[in-house]
Amino acid sequence: MNDETRNNSTSCIRVKIPSVHVELKPGDLIEIFRSCYQHWAIYVGDGKVVHLAPPCEHPTDGVASVLAALSDRAYVKKDWLEDVVRKDRYRVNNKHDETHHPLPISKIVRRAQELVGCEMPYNLTSHNCEHFVMELRYGVAMSDQVTEAIAMGTVGVMGVAAAVIRSMAQRRKHRKE
């Protein structure tokens, strides 16, 4: 871990990202930007994160991790932040702190640590890595990624439906002429 400087306390760690320093605190939500999706983890201190990952979501899996999304089970893992992030961009994203009061840090970290090694149900729309960390931090499982995807899908379906209806109306108009 040559790219980080630790504080005297084991509760905080500074991670150096090119030209940016982020101070991580236990209980922070870490959003990792993969090529096609965001992976989520929760920082538990000492450079480690806990995250929910399908069987092949591992630092060396690459594209296989996208295929793992089809799995119906996942495992709670504790790994070095830099191993989970790999070369991807990431950020601390405690995005719901203003609308949902975070649980006490000790409870967040204790619960995360207790779940390490457990097999859990996995479903992209109801039990994914974002749901997992949100429930740990806020006590509520939620995924904006899923909500946004559904909204985009709904907009897409509505757009296709509108195009079909418009096309049918134009055909009807041409037939009458």
Salt bridges, closest charged atoms under 4 A:
GLU4 OE2 - ARG6 NH2 3.30
GLU23 OE1 - ARG14 NH1 3.02
GLU31 OE1 - ARG91 NE 2.74
GLU57 OE2 - ARG34 NH2 3.04
ASP79 OD2 - HIS51 NE2 2.73
ASP88 OD2 - ARG34 NH1 2.72
ASP88 OD2 - ARG86 NH2 3.79
ASP97 OD2 - ARG137 NH2 2.83
GLU114 OE2 - ARG110 NE 3.80
GLU114 OE1 - ARG111 NH1 3.80
GLU119 OE1 - ARG73 NE 3.59
GLU130 OE2 - LYS95 NZ 2.92
ASP144 OD2 - LYS95 NZ 3.02
ASP144 OD2 - HIS96 NE2 3.12
GLU177 OE1 - HIS174 ND1 3.93
